[in-house]
Amino acid sequence: MQFSGFRSVVGSMWSVDDEVAQEVVSAFYRNLVDGSGRLDCTRAAVALHKAVNKLRRNNVPLERQIVFVHI
């Protein structure tokens, strides 16, 4: 995707449980929005980090937390 012009990509290294994926995606997009309500793609790495930390706080097993990557 980066060869197609995307500056960064968020994905998973292997298949992931639907419930965990939904939780990460919801938290990711909440954290991707800036104070004015606009998407700020420069915050992608931080947004993913915060989303995965939420999994950790909710005691999601480690093998379900480490699936997600930001490139």
Distance bins in CASP14 RR format, pairs under 12 A and 6 or more apart:
PFRMAT RR
TARGET T0000
AUTHOR 0000-0000-0000
RMODE 2
METHOD distances of the structure
MODEL  1
1 7 0 0 0 0 1 0 0 0 0 0 0
1 8 0 0 0 0 1 0 0 0 0 0 0
1 9 1 0 1 0 0 0 0 0 0 0 0
1 10 0 0 0 0 1 0 0 0 0 0 0
1 11 0 0 0 0 1 0 0 0 0 0 0
1 71 0 0 0 0 1 0 0 0 0 0 0
2 8 1 0 0 1 0 0 0 0 0 0 0
2 9 1 0 0 1 0 0 0 0 0 0 0
2 10 0 0 0 0 0 1 0 0 0 0 0
2 70 0 0 0 0 0 1 0 0 0 0 0
2 71 1 0 0 1 0 0 0 0 0 0 0
3 9 0 0 0 0 0 1 0 0 0 0 0
3 71 0 0 0 0 0 1 0 0 0 0 0
6 41 0 0 0 0 1 0 0 0 0 0 0
6 44 0 0 0 0 0 1 0 0 0 0 0
6 70 0 0 0 0 0 1 0 0 0 0 0
6 71 0 0 0 0 1 0 0 0 0 0 0
7 41 1 0 0 1 0 0 0 0 0 0 0
7 42 0 0 0 0 1 0 0 0 0 0 0
7 44 0 0 0 0 1 0 0 0 0 0 0
7 45 0 0 0 0 0 1 0 0 0 0 0
7 70 0 0 0 0 0 1 0 0 0 0 0
7 71 0 0 0 0 0 1 0 0 0 0 0
8 32 0 0 0 0 0 1 0 0 0 0 0
8 41 1 0 0 1 0 0 0 0 0 0 0
8 42 0 0 0 0 1 0 0 0 0 0 0
8 43 0 0 0 0 0 1 0 0 0 0 0
8 44 1 0 1 0 0 0 0 0 0 0 0
8 45 1 0 0 1 0 0 0 0 0 0 0
8 46 0 0 0 0 0 1 0 0 0 0 0
8 47 0 0 0 0 0 1 0 0 0 0 0
8 48 0 0 0 0 1 0 0 0 0 0 0
8 69 0 0 0 0 0 1 0 0 0 0 0
8 70 1 0 0 1 0 0 0 0 0 0 0
8 71 1 0 0 1 0 0 0 0 0 0 0
9 41 0 0 0 0 0 1 0 0 0 0 0
9 44 0 0 0 0 1 0 0 0 0 0 0
9 45 0 0 0 0 0 1 0 0 0 0 0
9 48 0 0 0 0 0 1 0 0 0 0 0
9 68 0 0 0 0 0 1 0 0 0 0 0
9 69 0 0 0 0 1 0 0 0 0 0 0
9 70 1 0 0 1 0 0 0 0 0 0 0
9 71 1 0 1 0 0 0 0 0 0 0 0
10 21 0 0 0 0 0 1 0 0 0 0 0
10 24 0 0 0 0 1 0 0 0 0 0 0
10 25 0 0 0 0 1 0 0 0 0 0 0
10 28 1 0 0 1 0 0 0 0 0 0 0
10 29 0 0 0 0 0 1 0 0 0 0 0
10 31 0 0 0 0 0 1 0 0 0 0 0
10 32 0 0 0 0 1 0 0 0 0 0 0
10 41 0 0 0 0 0 1 0 0 0 0 0
10 43 0 0 0 0 0 1 0 0 0 0 0
10 44 1 0 0 1 0 0 0 0 0 0 0
10 45 0 0 0 0 1 0 0 0 0 0 0
10 46 0 0 0 0 0 1 0 0 0 0 0
10 47 0 0 0 0 1 0 0 0 0 0 0
10 48 1 0 1 0 0 0 0 0 0 0 0
10 49 0 0 0 0 0 1 0 0 0 0 0
10 51 0 0 0 0 1 0 0 0 0 0 0
10 52 0 0 0 0 0 1 0 0 0 0 0
10 67 0 0 0 0 0 1 0 0 0 0 0
10 68 1 0 0 1 0 0 0 0 0 0 0
10 69 1 0 0 1 0 0 0 0 0 0 0
10 70 1 0 1 0 0 0 0 0 0 0 0
10 71 1 0 0 1 0 0 0 0 0 0 0
11 21 0 0 0 0 1 0 0 0 0 0 0
11 24 0 0 0 0 1 0 0 0 0 0 0
11 25 0 0 0 0 0 1 0 0 0 0 0
11 28 0 0 0 0 0 1 0 0 0 0 0
11 44 0 0 0 0 0 1 0 0 0 0 0
11 48 0 0 0 0 1 0 0 0 0 0 0
11 51 0 0 0 0 0 1 0 0 0 0 0
11 52 0 0 0 0 0 1 0 0 0 0 0
11 67 0 0 0 0 1 0 0 0 0 0 0
11 68 1 0 0 1 0 0 0 0 0 0 0
11 69 1 0 1 0 0 0 0 0 0 0 0
11 70 1 0 0 1 0 0 0 0 0 0 0
11 71 1 0 0 1 0 0 0 0 0 0 0
12 18 0 0 0 0 0 1 0 0 0 0 0
12 20 0 0 0 0 1 0 0 0 0 0 0
12 21 1 0 0 1 0 0 0 0 0 0 0
12 24 0 0 0 0 1 0 0 0 0 0 0
12 25 0 0 0 0 0 1 0 0 0 0 0
12 28 0 0 0 0 0 1 0 0 0 0 0
12 48 0 0 0 0 0 1 0 0 0 0 0
12 52 0 0 0 0 0 1 0 0 0 0 0
12 64 0 0 0 0 0 1 0 0 0 0 0
12 65 0 0 0 0 0 1 0 0 0 0 0
12 66 0 0 0 0 1 0 0 0 0 0 0
12 67 1 0 1 0 0 0 0 0 0 0 0
12 68 1 0 1 0 0 0 0 0 0 0 0
12 69 1 0 0 1 0 0 0 0 0 0 0
12 70 0 0 0 0 0 1 0 0 0 0 0
12 71 0 0 0 0 0 1 0 0 0 0 0
13 63 0 0 0 0 0 1 0 0 0 0 0
13 64 0 0 0 0 0 1 0 0 0 0 0
13 65 0 0 0 0 0 1 0 0 0 0 0
13 66 1 0 0 1 0 0 0 0 0 0 0
13 67 1 0 1 0 0 0 0 0 0 0 0
13 68 1 0 0 1 0 0 0 0 0 0 0
13 69 1 0 1 0 0 0 0 0 0 0 0
13 70 0 0 0 0 0 1 0 0 0 0 0
13 71 0 0 0 0 0 1 0 0 0 0 0
14 21 0 0 0 0 0 1 0 0 0 0 0
14 63 0 0 0 0 1 0 0 0 0 0 0
14 64 0 0 0 0 0 1 0 0 0 0 0
14 66 0 0 0 0 1 0 0 0 0 0 0
14 67 1 0 0 1 0 0 0 0 0 0 0
14 68 0 0 0 0 0 1 0 0 0 0 0
14 69 0 0 0 0 0 1 0 0 0 0 0
15 21 0 0 0 0 1 0 0 0 0 0 0
15 63 0 0 0 0 0 1 0 0 0 0 0
15 64 0 0 0 0 0 1 0 0 0 0 0
15 67 0 0 0 0 1 0 0 0 0 0 0
16 22 0 0 0 0 1 0 0 0 0 0 0
16 23 0 0 0 0 0 1 0 0 0 0 0
16 24 0 0 0 0 1 0 0 0 0 0 0
16 25 0 0 0 0 0 1 0 0 0 0 0
16 52 0 0 0 0 0 1 0 0 0 0 0
16 55 0 0 0 0 0 1 0 0 0 0 0
16 60 0 0 0 0 0 1 0 0 0 0 0
16 61 0 0 0 0 0 1 0 0 0 0 0
16 63 0 0 0 0 1 0 0 0 0 0 0
16 64 1 0 0 1 0 0 0 0 0 0 0
16 65 0 0 0 0 1 0 0 0 0 0 0
16 66 0 0 0 0 0 1 0 0 0 0 0
16 67 1 0 1 0 0 0 0 0 0 0 0
16 68 1 0 0 1 0 0 0 0 0 0 0
16 69 0 0 0 0 0 1 0 0 0 0 0
17 23 0 0 0 0 1 0 0 0 0 0 0
17 24 0 0 0 0 0 1 0 0 0 0 0
17 55 0 0 0 0 0 1 0 0 0 0 0
17 60 0 0 0 0 1 0 0 0 0 0 0
17 61 0 0 0 0 1 0 0 0 0 0 0
17 63 0 0 0 0 1 0 0 0 0 0 0
17 64 1 0 0 1 0 0 0 0 0 0 0
17 65 0 0 0 0 0 1 0 0 0 0 0
17 67 0 0 0 0 1 0 0 0 0 0 0
18 24 0 0 0 0 0 1 0 0 0 0 0
18 25 0 0 0 0 0 1 0 0 0 0 0
18 64 0 0 0 0 0 1 0 0 0 0 0
19 25 0 0 0 0 0 1 0 0 0 0 0
19 26 0 0 0 0 0 1 0 0 0 0 0
19 55 0 0 0 0 0 1 0 0 0 0 0
19 58 0 0 0 0 0 1 0 0 0 0 0
19 60 0 0 0 0 1 0 0 0 0 0 0
19 64 0 0 0 0 1 0 0 0 0 0 0
20 26 0 0 0 0 0 1 0 0 0 0 0
20 27 0 0 0 0 0 1 0 0 0 0 0
20 51 0 0 0 0 0 1 0 0 0 0 0
20 52 0 0 0 0 0 1 0 0 0 0 0
20 54 0 0 0 0 0 1 0 0 0 0 0
20 55 1 0 0 1 0 0 0 0 0 0 0
20 56 0 0 0 0 0 1 0 0 0 0 0
20 58 0 0 0 0 1 0 0 0 0 0 0
20 60 1 0 0 1 0 0 0 0 0 0 0
20 61 0 0 0 0 1 0 0 0 0 0 0
20 62 0 0 0 0 0 1 0 0 0 0 0
20 63 0 0 0 0 0 1 0 0 0 0 0
20 64 1 0 1 0 0 0 0 0 0 0 0
20 65 0 0 0 0 1 0 0 0 0 0 0
20 66 0 0 0 0 0 1 0 0 0 0 0
20 67 1 0 0 1 0 0 0 0 0 0 0
20 68 0 0 0 0 1 0 0 0 0 0 0
21 27 0 0 0 0 0 1 0 0 0 0 0
21 28 0 0 0 0 0 1 0 0 0 0 0
21 51 0 0 0 0 0 1 0 0 0 0 0
21 52 0 0 0 0 0 1 0 0 0 0 0
21 55 0 0 0 0 0 1 0 0 0 0 0
21 60 0 0 0 0 0 1 0 0 0 0 0
21 64 0 0 0 0 1 0 0 0 0 0 0
21 65 0 0 0 0 0 1 0 0 0 0 0
21 67 0 0 0 0 1 0 0 0 0 0 0
21 68 0 0 0 0 1 0 0 0 0 0 0
22 28 0 0 0 0 0 1 0 0 0 0 0
22 29 0 0 0 0 0 1 0 0 0 0 0
22 51 0 0 0 0 0 1 0 0 0 0 0
22 55 0 0 0 0 0 1 0 0 0 0 0
23 29 0 0 0 0 0 1 0 0 0 0 0
23 30 0 0 0 0 0 1 0 0 0 0 0
23 51 1 0 0 1 0 0 0 0 0 0 0
23 52 0 0 0 0 1 0 0 0 0 0 0
23 53 0 0 0 0 0 1 0 0 0 0 0
23 54 1 0 0 1 0 0 0 0 0 0 0
23 55 1 0 0 1 0 0 0 0 0 0 0
23 56 0 0 0 0 0 1 0 0 0 0 0
23 57 0 0 0 0 0 1 0 0 0 0 0
23 58 1 0 0 1 0 0 0 0 0 0 0
23 60 1 0 0 1 0 0 0 0 0 0 0
23 64 0 0 0 0 1 0 0 0 0 0 0
23 65 0 0 0 0 0 1 0 0 0 0 0
23 67 0 0 0 0 0 1 0 0 0 0 0
23 68 0 0 0 0 0 1 0 0 0 0 0
24 30 0 0 0 0 0 1 0 0 0 0 0
24 31 0 0 0 0 0 1 0 0 0 0 0
24 32 0 0 0 0 0 1 0 0 0 0 0
24 47 0 0 0 0 1 0 0 0 0 0 0
24 48 1 0 0 1 0 0 0 0 0 0 0
24 49 0 0 0 0 0 1 0 0 0 0 0
24 50 0 0 0 0 0 1 0 0 0 0 0
24 51 1 0 1 0 0 0 0 0 0 0 0
24 52 1 0 0 1 0 0 0 0 0 0 0
24 53 0 0 0 0 0 1 0 0 0 0 0
24 54 1 0 0 1 0 0 0 0 0 0 0
24 55 1 0 0 1 0 0 0 0 0 0 0
24 56 0 0 0 0 0 1 0 0 0 0 0
24 58 0 0 0 0 0 1 0 0 0 0 0
24 60 0 0 0 0 1 0 0 0 0 0 0
24 64 0 0 0 0 1 0 0 0 0 0 0
24 65 0 0 0 0 1 0 0 0 0 0 0
24 66 0 0 0 0 0 1 0 0 0 0 0
24 67 0 0 0 0 1 0 0 0 0 0 0
24 68 1 0 0 1 0 0 0 0 0 0 0
24 69 0 0 0 0 0 1 0 0 0 0 0
24 70 0 0 0 0 0 1 0 0 0 0 0
25 31 0 0 0 0 0 1 0 0 0 0 0
25 32 0 0 0 0 0 1 0 0 0 0 0
25 47 0 0 0 0 0 1 0 0 0 0 0
25 48 0 0 0 0 0 1 0 0 0 0 0
25 51 1 0 0 1 0 0 0 0 0 0 0
25 52 0 0 0 0 0 1 0 0 0 0 0
25 54 0 0 0 0 0 1 0 0 0 0 0
25 55 0 0 0 0 0 1 0 0 0 0 0
25 68 0 0 0 0 1 0 0 0 0 0 0
26 32 0 0 0 0 0 1 0 0 0 0 0
26 33 0 0 0 0 0 1 0 0 0 0 0
26 47 0 0 0 0 0 1 0 0 0 0 0
26 50 0 0 0 0 0 1 0 0 0 0 0
26 51 0 0 0 0 1 0 0 0 0 0 0
26 54 0 0 0 0 1 0 0 0 0 0 0
26 55 0 0 0 0 0 1 0 0 0 0 0
27 33 0 0 0 0 0 1 0 0 0 0 0
27 46 0 0 0 0 0 1 0 0 0 0 0
27 47 1 0 0 1 0 0 0 0 0 0 0
27 48 0 0 0 0 1 0 0 0 0 0 0
27 49 0 0 0 0 0 1 0 0 0 0 0
27 50 1 0 0 1 0 0 0 0 0 0 0
27 51 1 1 0 0 0 0 0 0 0 0 0
27 52 0 0 0 0 1 0 0 0 0 0 0
27 53 0 0 0 0 1 0 0 0 0 0 0
27 54 1 0 1 0 0 0 0 0 0 0 0
27 55 0 0 0 0 1 0 0 0 0 0 0
27 56 0 0 0 0 0 1 0 0 0 0 0
27 57 0 0 0 0 0 1 0 0 0 0 0
27 58 0 0 0 0 0 1 0 0 0 0 0
27 60 0 0 0 0 0 1 0 0 0 0 0
27 68 0 0 0 0 0 1 0 0 0 0 0
28 39 0 0 0 0 0 1 0 0 0 0 0
28 41 0 0 0 0 0 1 0 0 0 0 0
28 43 0 0 0 0 1 0 0 0 0 0 0
28 44 0 0 0 0 1 0 0 0 0 0 0
28 45 0 0 0 0 0 1 0 0 0 0 0
28 46 0 0 0 0 0 1 0 0 0 0 0
28 47 1 0 1 0 0 0 0 0 0 0 0
28 48 1 0 1 0 0 0 0 0 0 0 0
28 49 0 0 0 0 1 0 0 0 0 0 0
28 50 1 0 0 1 0 0 0 0 0 0 0
28 51 1 0 1 0 0 0 0 0 0 0 0
28 52 0 0 0 0 1 0 0 0 0 0 0
28 53 0 0 0 0 0 1 0 0 0 0 0
28 54 0 0 0 0 1 0 0 0 0 0 0
28 55 0 0 0 0 0 1 0 0 0 0 0
28 68 0 0 0 0 1 0 0 0 0 0 0
28 70 0 0 0 0 1 0 0 0 0 0 0
29 37 0 0 0 0 0 1 0 0 0 0 0
29 39 1 0 0 1 0 0 0 0 0 0 0
29 40 0 0 0 0 0 1 0 0 0 0 0
29 41 0 0 0 0 0 1 0 0 0 0 0
29 43 0 0 0 0 0 1 0 0 0 0 0
29 44 0 0 0 0 0 1 0 0 0 0 0
29 47 1 0 0 1 0 0 0 0 0 0 0
29 48 0 0 0 0 0 1 0 0 0 0 0
29 50 0 0 0 0 0 1 0 0 0 0 0
29 51 0 0 0 0 1 0 0 0 0 0 0
30 37 0 0 0 0 0 1 0 0 0 0 0
30 39 0 0 0 0 0 1 0 0 0 0 0
30 43 0 0 0 0 0 1 0 0 0 0 0
30 46 0 0 0 0 0 1 0 0 0 0 0
30 47 1 0 0 1 0 0 0 0 0 0 0
30 48 0 0 0 0 0 1 0 0 0 0 0
30 50 0 0 0 0 1 0 0 0 0 0 0
30 51 0 0 0 0 1 0 0 0 0 0 0
30 54 0 0 0 0 1 0 0 0 0 0 0
31 37 0 0 0 0 0 1 0 0 0 0 0
31 39 0 0 0 0 0 1 0 0 0 0 0
31 40 0 0 0 0 1 0 0 0 0 0 0
31 41 0 0 0 0 0 1 0 0 0 0 0
31 43 1 0 0 1 0 0 0 0 0 0 0
31 44 0 0 0 0 1 0 0 0 0 0 0
31 45 0 0 0 0 0 1 0 0 0 0 0
31 46 1 0 0 1 0 0 0 0 0 0 0
31 47 1 1 0 0 0 0 0 0 0 0 0
31 48 0 0 0 0 1 0 0 0 0 0 0
31 49 0 0 0 0 1 0 0 0 0 0 0
31 50 1 0 1 0 0 0 0 0 0 0 0
31 51 1 0 0 1 0 0 0 0 0 0 0
31 52 0 0 0 0 0 1 0 0 0 0 0
31 53 0 0 0 0 1 0 0 0 0 0 0
31 54 0 0 0 0 1 0 0 0 0 0 0
32 38 0 0 0 0 1 0 0 0 0 0 0
32 39 1 0 1 0 0 0 0 0 0 0 0
32 40 1 0 0 1 0 0 0 0 0 0 0
32 41 1 0 0 1 0 0 0 0 0 0 0
32 42 0 0 0 0 1 0 0 0 0 0 0
32 43 1 0 1 0 0 0 0 0 0 0 0
32 44 1 0 0 1 0 0 0 0 0 0 0
32 45 0 0 0 0 0 1 0 0 0 0 0
32 46 0 0 0 0 1 0 0 0 0 0 0
32 47 1 0 1 0 0 0 0 0 0 0 0
32 48 0 0 0 0 1 0 0 0 0 0 0
32 49 0 0 0 0 0 1 0 0 0 0 0
32 50 0 0 0 0 1 0 0 0 0 0 0
32 51 0 0 0 0 1 0 0 0 0 0 0
32 70 0 0 0 0 0 1 0 0 0 0 0
33 39 1 0 0 1 0 0 0 0 0 0 0
33 40 1 0 0 1 0 0 0 0 0 0 0
33 41 0 0 0 0 0 1 0 0 0 0 0
33 43 0 0 0 0 1 0 0 0 0 0 0
33 44 0 0 0 0 0 1 0 0 0 0 0
33 47 0 0 0 0 1 0 0 0 0 0 0
33 50 0 0 0 0 0 1 0 0 0 0 0
34 40 1 0 1 0 0 0 0 0 0 0 0
34 41 0 0 0 0 0 1 0 0 0 0 0
34 42 0 0 0 0 1 0 0 0 0 0 0
34 43 1 0 0 1 0 0 0 0 0 0 0
34 46 0 0 0 0 0 1 0 0 0 0 0
34 47 0 0 0 0 0 1 0 0 0 0 0
35 43 0 0 0 0 0 1 0 0 0 0 0
37 43 0 0 0 0 0 1 0 0 0 0 0
39 47 0 0 0 0 1 0 0 0 0 0 0
40 46 0 0 0 0 1 0 0 0 0 0 0
40 47 0 0 0 0 1 0 0 0 0 0 0
41 47 0 0 0 0 1 0 0 0 0 0 0
41 48 0 0 0 0 0 1 0 0 0 0 0
41 70 0 0 0 0 0 1 0 0 0 0 0
42 70 0 0 0 0 0 1 0 0 0 0 0
43 49 0 0 0 0 1 0 0 0 0 0 0
43 50 0 0 0 0 1 0 0 0 0 0 0
43 51 0 0 0 0 0 1 0 0 0 0 0
43 70 0 0 0 0 0 1 0 0 0 0 0
44 50 0 0 0 0 0 1 0 0 0 0 0
44 51 0 0 0 0 0 1 0 0 0 0 0
44 68 0 0 0 0 0 1 0 0 0 0 0
44 69 0 0 0 0 0 1 0 0 0 0 0
44 70 1 0 1 0 0 0 0 0 0 0 0
44 71 0 0 0 0 1 0 0 0 0 0 0
45 51 0 0 0 0 0 1 0 0 0 0 0
45 52 0 0 0 0 0 1 0 0 0 0 0
45 68 0 0 0 0 0 1 0 0 0 0 0
45 69 0 0 0 0 0 1 0 0 0 0 0
45 70 1 0 1 0 0 0 0 0 0 0 0
45 71 0 0 0 0 1 0 0 0 0 0 0
46 52 0 0 0 0 0 1 0 0 0 0 0
46 53 0 0 0 0 0 1 0 0 0 0 0
46 70 0 0 0 0 1 0 0 0 0 0 0
47 53 0 0 0 0 0 1 0 0 0 0 0
47 54 0 0 0 0 0 1 0 0 0 0 0
47 68 0 0 0 0 0 1 0 0 0 0 0
47 70 0 0 0 0 1 0 0 0 0 0 0
48 54 0 0 0 0 0 1 0 0 0 0 0
48 55 0 0 0 0 0 1 0 0 0 0 0
48 65 0 0 0 0 0 1 0 0 0 0 0
48 66 0 0 0 0 0 1 0 0 0 0 0
48 67 0 0 0 0 0 1 0 0 0 0 0
48 68 1 0 0 1 0 0 0 0 0 0 0
48 69 0 0 0 0 1 0 0 0 0 0 0
48 70 1 0 1 0 0 0 0 0 0 0 0
48 71 0 0 0 0 0 1 0 0 0 0 0
49 55 0 0 0 0 0 1 0 0 0 0 0
49 56 0 0 0 0 0 1 0 0 0 0 0
49 65 0 0 0 0 0 1 0 0 0 0 0
49 68 0 0 0 0 1 0 0 0 0 0 0
49 69 0 0 0 0 0 1 0 0 0 0 0
49 70 0 0 0 0 1 0 0 0 0 0 0
50 56 0 0 0 0 0 1 0 0 0 0 0
50 57 0 0 0 0 0 1 0 0 0 0 0
50 68 0 0 0 0 0 1 0 0 0 0 0
50 70 0 0 0 0 0 1 0 0 0 0 0
51 57 0 0 0 0 0 1 0 0 0 0 0
51 58 0 0 0 0 0 1 0 0 0 0 0
51 60 0 0 0 0 0 1 0 0 0 0 0
51 65 0 0 0 0 1 0 0 0 0 0 0
51 67 0 0 0 0 0 1 0 0 0 0 0
51 68 1 0 0 1 0 0 0 0 0 0 0
51 70 0 0 0 0 0 1 0 0 0 0 0
52 58 0 0 0 0 0 1 0 0 0 0 0
52 60 0 0 0 0 1 0 0 0 0 0 0
52 62 0 0 0 0 0 1 0 0 0 0 0
52 64 0 0 0 0 1 0 0 0 0 0 0
52 65 1 0 1 0 0 0 0 0 0 0 0
52 66 0 0 0 0 1 0 0 0 0 0 0
52 67 0 0 0 0 1 0 0 0 0 0 0
52 68 1 0 1 0 0 0 0 0 0 0 0
52 69 0 0 0 0 0 1 0 0 0 0 0
52 70 0 0 0 0 1 0 0 0 0 0 0
53 60 0 0 0 0 0 1 0 0 0 0 0
53 65 0 0 0 0 1 0 0 0 0 0 0
53 68 0 0 0 0 0 1 0 0 0 0 0
54 60 0 0 0 0 1 0 0 0 0 0 0
54 65 0 0 0 0 1 0 0 0 0 0 0
54 68 0 0 0 0 0 1 0 0 0 0 0
55 61 0 0 0 0 1 0 0 0 0 0 0
55 62 0 0 0 0 1 0 0 0 0 0 0
55 63 0 0 0 0 0 1 0 0 0 0 0
55 64 1 0 0 1 0 0 0 0 0 0 0
55 65 1 0 1 0 0 0 0 0 0 0 0
55 66 0 0 0 0 1 0 0 0 0 0 0
55 67 0 0 0 0 1 0 0 0 0 0 0
55 68 0 0 0 0 1 0 0 0 0 0 0
56 62 0 0 0 0 1 0 0 0 0 0 0
56 64 0 0 0 0 0 1 0 0 0 0 0
56 65 1 0 1 0 0 0 0 0 0 0 0
56 66 0 0 0 0 0 1 0 0 0 0 0
57 65 0 0 0 0 0 1 0 0 0 0 0
58 64 0 0 0 0 0 1 0 0 0 0 0
58 65 0 0 0 0 1 0 0 0 0 0 0
59 65 0 0 0 0 0 1 0 0 0 0 0
60 66 0 0 0 0 0 1 0 0 0 0 0
60 67 0 0 0 0 0 1 0 0 0 0 0
60 68 0 0 0 0 0 1 0 0 0 0 0
61 67 0 0 0 0 0 1 0 0 0 0 0
END
